[in-house]
Amino acid sequence: MKHPFGASQQFTPLPYEVDFTGFVSNTVVLHWMERLRVQLMAHYFPEVDLTAPNNFSVIRRAEVDYLRPIRFTDRLIGDAFI
């Protein structure tokens, strides 16, 4: 990751995340993005209680560029930044 305020995480698709065509479901990608968001919050704002209702952060927009289909055997690196 080249961004100074970022996080990276490896993702390995699990069997239940793959649809009948053999590709990862689109909803899984949003789940992975949420995991990256929580990782960013925990790393850069450790003093904030992420479980407190007044500290919930909300993703108001998500943009995904699907460069190719993701299959069960793929290994991916997710990057997020503030």
Residue pairs with C-beta under 8 A, 6 or more apart in sequence:
1 7
1 8
1 79
1 81
3 79
3 81
5 40
5 44
5 81
5 82
6 40
6 79
6 80
6 81
6 82
7 36
7 39
7 40
7 43
7 79
7 80
7 81
8 77
8 78
8 79
8 80
9 32
9 35
9 36
9 39
9 77
9 78
10 75
10 76
10 77
10 78
11 32
11 75
11 76
11 77
11 78
12 74
12 75
12 76
13 24
13 28
13 70
13 71
13 72
13 74
13 76
15 72
17 24
17 25
17 28
18 24
18 25
18 71
18 72
19 25
22 71
22 72
23 69
23 70
23 71
24 69
24 70
24 71
24 72
24 74
26 64
29 64
29 70
30 62
30 64
32 78
33 59
33 62
33 64
33 78
33 80
34 59
35 78
36 78
36 79
36 80
37 57
37 59
37 80
38 50
39 80
40 80
40 81
40 82
41 48
41 50
41 57
42 50
44 82
48 55
49 55
50 56
70 76
